Amino acid sequence: MLERNAPSSPFVADMSMRIERHADAYGESITEFLAQPHGLRRRATEQPLLDLFTRHTEAVVATYDPPGIRRAGDSLVFGHIYAPALLRPAGSDPQAVPVNQLLAALIAAEVEFRGPLRLSRTQNRLLAEAYERLGRPLVQAGLPGHAALAYRRAGSLYRIDEDTDAEDRCGLALARARRQAQPQAWRRLGGLVPDLVCGYGYRPFRMLWFVVFQLLVFTGAVALRAEQPVAVTVYQVLMNYLNPLGIGDTDHLRVGGRAVFVTEAYTGAVTMSVFFALLVRRWFRL
């Protein structure tokens, strides 16, 4: 849990004020970006803002020279900054969090991540959870590019903690945030396909529904070109998907029927190859 307590030392209080000042200054650029008409903002990219964010963060990190901060147990230095952004009552509107609070929490997390203090395993875990929980409100605030940064950091910290499930969860959220951050509409729509089919590789079993959809389509296509019982058509489609039929098995088809079977065979080979590759990656964490 992120602590709600006040800064534990004058140095932390001074650094906290510095982080909040940079967050306020950076927030002015974010406000101008979000104030653009929706159409213009969707065609813009957050990269110039992220470059400015890096400069603000580096300005804070350059002055972050903790004089032997004593921390009670395994806690985060700037937990009091994360708390207002992340500890909301159940059922509250996630968009009610001011953008400047989110930006201050993100800058504080970057300072802890990149600062000179060596983090323990528990602190890595706490910081990973802070990054991950910042992602969703950043997306809802219209800043998916900043959310992608948070998810990328969270994934790397979960990897250190050897939590592969959490790492995959952040990887999926990162891919979705990157898709939403794309300025071109056709790229956002194109990126939706791998998400629906296999969850960008993090949800391989979704492909089984895609296989069922393909089999239904090919069954309908073959049924229109064949003069035989439906049960025989279904059997041939199921077999051809994994093991292509021979010439003699397709004599009963009208013009174009063999082309359907050839298309199905290639589609099945590609789909199953991708499915098993993703499955092996998930099982053995390659």
C-alpha positions as CSV (number, residue, x, y, z in Angstrom):
1,M,0.0,0.0,0.0
2,L,1.1,3.5,-0.7
3,E,1.5,5.6,2.4
4,R,-0.5,8.8,3.0
5,N,2.0,10.2,5.5
6,A,3.7,13.6,5.1
7,P,7.3,14.0,4.0
8,S,9.7,12.4,6.5
9,S,12.5,15.0,6.3
10,P,13.0,18.6,5.2
11,F,15.0,17.3,2.2
12,V,12.1,15.1,1.0
13,A,9.7,18.1,1.6
14,D,12.0,20.3,-0.5
15,M,12.2,17.7,-3.3
16,S,8.5,17.2,-3.2
17,M,7.9,20.9,-3.7
18,R,10.4,20.8,-6.6
19,I,8.6,17.9,-8.2
20,E,5.2,19.7,-7.9
21,R,6.6,22.9,-9.4
22,H,7.9,21.0,-12.4
23,A,4.6,19.1,-12.7
24,D,2.7,22.5,-12.7
25,A,5.0,23.9,-15.3
26,Y,4.7,20.8,-17.4
27,G,1.0,20.7,-16.8
28,E,0.6,24.0,-18.7
29,S,1.9,22.3,-21.9
30,I,-0.4,19.3,-21.3
31,T,-3.4,21.7,-20.8
32,E,-2.6,23.3,-24.2
33,F,-2.4,19.9,-25.8
34,L,-5.7,18.7,-24.3
35,A,-7.4,22.0,-25.1
36,Q,-7.0,21.4,-28.9
37,P,-10.0,20.3,-30.8
38,H,-10.5,16.6,-30.6
39,G,-9.8,16.0,-34.3
40,L,-6.5,17.9,-34.2
41,R,-5.4,16.2,-30.9
42,R,-6.1,12.8,-32.3
43,R,-3.8,13.6,-35.3
44,A,-1.0,14.9,-33.0
45,T,1.7,12.9,-31.3
46,E,2.7,13.0,-27.6
47,Q,6.4,12.6,-28.4
48,P,7.3,16.3,-28.2
49,L,5.5,16.4,-24.8
50,L,7.4,13.3,-23.6
51,D,10.7,14.9,-24.6
52,L,9.7,17.9,-22.5
53,F,8.7,15.6,-19.7
54,T,12.2,14.0,-19.8
55,R,13.8,17.4,-19.5
56,H,11.6,18.3,-16.5
57,T,12.4,14.9,-14.9
58,E,16.2,15.2,-15.5
59,A,16.1,18.7,-13.9
60,V,14.7,17.1,-10.7
61,V,17.0,14.0,-10.9
62,A,20.1,16.3,-11.2
63,T,19.3,17.8,-7.8
64,Y,18.3,14.6,-6.1
65,D,21.2,13.9,-3.8
66,P,19.6,12.4,-0.7
67,P,21.6,12.9,2.5
68,G,21.2,9.4,3.8
69,I,17.4,9.3,4.0
70,R,16.2,7.0,6.7
71,R,13.1,5.1,5.6
72,A,10.8,3.2,7.9
73,G,10.9,-0.3,6.5
74,D,10.6,-0.8,2.8
75,S,8.7,2.3,1.7
76,L,8.9,4.7,-1.1
77,V,10.4,8.2,-0.7
78,F,7.6,10.0,-2.5
79,G,4.7,7.8,-1.4
80,H,2.9,10.9,-0.2
81,I,2.8,12.2,-3.8
82,Y,1.5,8.9,-5.3
83,A,-1.3,8.7,-2.7
84,P,-3.6,11.5,-3.9
85,A,-3.4,10.2,-7.5
86,L,-3.8,6.5,-6.7
87,L,-5.7,6.1,-3.5
88,R,-9.2,7.0,-4.5
89,P,-12.4,5.8,-2.8
90,A,-14.1,2.9,-4.5
91,G,-16.6,3.9,-7.1
92,S,-15.1,7.4,-7.6
93,D,-14.7,8.9,-11.0
94,P,-11.1,8.1,-12.2
95,Q,-11.2,11.2,-14.3
96,A,-11.7,13.4,-11.2
97,V,-8.0,13.3,-10.5
98,P,-6.4,16.5,-11.6
99,V,-3.9,16.0,-14.4
100,N,-1.2,17.9,-12.5
101,Q,-1.4,15.3,-9.7
102,L,-0.9,12.5,-12.2
103,L,2.0,14.3,-13.7
104,A,3.6,14.9,-10.3
105,A,3.2,11.2,-9.4
106,L,4.8,10.2,-12.7
107,I,7.7,12.6,-12.3
108,A,8.2,11.4,-8.7
109,A,8.2,7.7,-9.8
110,E,10.8,8.6,-12.5
111,V,13.0,10.3,-9.9
112,E,12.8,7.2,-7.6
113,F,13.4,4.9,-10.6
114,R,16.4,6.8,-12.0
115,G,17.7,8.2,-8.7
116,P,20.8,7.2,-6.8
117,L,19.1,5.3,-4.0
118,R,19.2,1.5,-4.5
119,L,15.8,0.0,-4.3
120,S,15.1,-3.2,-2.4
121,R,12.9,-5.9,-3.9
122,T,9.9,-4.7,-1.9
123,Q,10.5,-1.1,-3.1
124,N,10.7,-2.3,-6.7
125,R,7.4,-4.0,-6.2
126,L,5.8,-0.9,-4.7
127,L,7.1,1.3,-7.5
128,A,5.9,-1.1,-10.1
129,E,2.4,-1.1,-8.7
130,A,2.5,2.7,-8.6
131,Y,3.5,2.9,-12.2
132,E,0.9,0.4,-13.3
133,R,-1.9,2.1,-11.4
134,L,-0.9,5.4,-13.0
135,G,-1.4,4.0,-16.5
136,R,-5.2,3.8,-16.6
137,P,-6.0,7.3,-15.3
138,L,-3.4,8.7,-17.7
139,V,-5.2,7.0,-20.6
140,Q,-8.5,8.3,-19.4
141,A,-6.9,11.8,-19.2
142,G,-6.1,11.6,-22.9
143,L,-2.4,10.9,-22.4
144,P,-1.9,7.3,-23.7
145,G,1.7,8.0,-24.6
146,H,2.5,8.9,-21.0
147,A,0.6,5.8,-19.9
148,A,2.8,3.7,-22.2
149,L,5.8,5.1,-20.4
150,A,4.3,4.1,-17.0
151,Y,3.4,0.6,-18.2
152,R,6.9,0.1,-19.7
153,R,8.5,1.0,-16.4
154,A,6.1,-1.2,-14.5
155,G,6.9,-4.2,-16.7
156,S,10.6,-3.8,-16.3
157,L,10.3,-3.7,-12.5
158,Y,8.0,-6.7,-12.4
159,R,10.6,-8.5,-14.5
160,I,13.2,-7.8,-11.8
161,D,10.7,-9.1,-9.2
162,E,10.2,-12.2,-11.4
163,D,6.5,-11.8,-11.6
164,T,5.8,-12.9,-15.1
165,D,2.0,-12.6,-14.9
166,A,2.2,-9.0,-13.9
167,E,4.9,-8.4,-16.5
168,D,2.6,-9.8,-19.2
169,R,-0.3,-7.8,-17.9
170,C,1.7,-4.6,-18.2
171,G,2.9,-5.7,-21.7
172,L,-0.7,-6.0,-22.9
173,A,-1.6,-2.6,-21.4
174,L,1.5,-1.1,-22.9
175,A,0.6,-2.4,-26.4
176,R,-2.9,-1.0,-26.0
177,A,-1.7,2.4,-24.8
178,R,0.7,2.6,-27.8
179,R,-2.1,1.8,-30.2
180,Q,-4.3,4.6,-28.7
181,A,-1.3,7.0,-28.9
182,Q,-1.0,6.5,-32.7
183,P,-1.9,9.7,-34.4
184,Q,-3.2,8.0,-37.6
185,A,-6.7,6.5,-37.3
186,W,-5.9,3.7,-39.7
187,R,-3.0,2.6,-37.5
188,R,-5.2,2.6,-34.4
189,L,-7.8,0.5,-36.3
190,G,-5.1,-1.8,-37.7
191,G,-3.6,-2.3,-34.2
192,L,-7.0,-3.4,-32.9
193,V,-6.9,-6.6,-35.0
194,P,-4.0,-8.3,-33.1
195,D,-5.6,-7.2,-29.8
196,L,-8.9,-8.9,-30.7
197,V,-7.3,-12.0,-32.2
198,C,-4.6,-12.8,-29.6
199,G,-4.2,-9.9,-27.2
200,Y,-1.0,-8.9,-28.8
201,G,0.4,-12.3,-28.1
202,Y,-0.3,-12.1,-24.3
203,R,-3.7,-13.9,-24.7
204,P,-2.9,-16.7,-27.1
205,F,-6.1,-18.8,-26.3
206,R,-8.2,-16.0,-27.9
207,M,-7.0,-17.4,-31.2
208,L,-9.1,-20.5,-30.7
209,W,-12.2,-18.3,-31.2
210,F,-10.6,-16.9,-34.3
211,V,-10.0,-20.5,-35.6
212,V,-13.7,-21.3,-35.0
213,F,-14.7,-18.2,-36.9
214,Q,-12.4,-19.2,-39.8
215,L,-13.9,-22.7,-39.8
216,L,-17.5,-21.3,-40.0
217,V,-16.6,-19.1,-42.9
218,F,-14.9,-21.8,-44.9
219,T,-17.7,-24.3,-44.1
220,G,-20.2,-21.8,-45.6
221,A,-18.0,-21.1,-48.6
222,V,-17.5,-24.8,-49.4
223,A,-21.2,-25.6,-48.8
224,L,-22.0,-23.2,-51.6
225,R,-19.7,-25.0,-54.0
226,A,-20.4,-28.6,-53.1
227,E,-23.2,-31.0,-53.8
228,Q,-23.0,-33.3,-50.8
229,P,-24.5,-33.7,-47.3
230,V,-23.6,-30.9,-44.8
231,A,-22.0,-33.4,-42.4
232,V,-19.5,-34.4,-45.1
233,T,-18.7,-30.8,-45.9
234,V,-18.0,-30.1,-42.2
235,Y,-15.8,-33.1,-41.9
236,Q,-13.7,-32.1,-45.0
237,V,-13.3,-28.5,-43.8
238,L,-12.2,-29.7,-40.3
239,M,-9.6,-32.1,-41.8
240,N,-8.4,-29.7,-44.5
241,Y,-7.7,-27.0,-41.9
242,L,-4.9,-29.2,-40.4
243,N,-4.1,-31.6,-43.3
244,P,-4.8,-30.5,-46.9
245,L,-7.1,-32.8,-48.9
246,G,-5.9,-34.5,-52.0
247,I,-7.2,-34.1,-55.6
248,G,-9.5,-37.0,-55.4
249,D,-11.2,-35.6,-52.3
250,T,-12.4,-32.5,-54.1
251,D,-13.9,-34.0,-57.4
252,H,-17.4,-33.2,-56.2
253,L,-16.8,-29.4,-56.1
254,R,-18.0,-26.9,-58.6
255,V,-15.7,-24.2,-60.1
256,G,-13.9,-22.3,-57.3
257,G,-14.4,-24.9,-54.7
258,R,-10.8,-26.1,-54.8
259,A,-9.6,-22.6,-54.4
260,V,-11.5,-22.3,-51.2
261,F,-9.8,-25.5,-49.8
262,V,-6.4,-24.2,-50.9
263,T,-7.0,-20.8,-49.1
264,E,-8.2,-22.6,-46.0
265,A,-5.2,-24.9,-45.9
266,Y,-2.7,-21.9,-46.1
267,T,-4.8,-19.9,-43.6
268,G,-4.9,-22.9,-41.2
269,A,-1.1,-23.4,-41.5
270,V,-0.3,-19.8,-40.7
271,T,-2.9,-19.5,-37.9
272,M,-1.9,-22.6,-36.1
273,S,1.8,-21.8,-36.4
274,V,1.3,-18.4,-34.8
275,F,-0.9,-20.0,-32.1
276,F,1.6,-22.6,-31.1
277,A,4.5,-20.1,-31.2
278,L,2.6,-17.8,-28.8
279,L,1.6,-20.8,-26.6
280,V,5.2,-22.0,-26.3
281,R,6.3,-18.4,-25.4
282,R,3.7,-18.2,-22.7
283,W,4.4,-21.7,-21.2
284,F,8.1,-21.4,-21.2
285,R,8.5,-17.6,-21.0
286,L,10.9,-17.3,-23.9
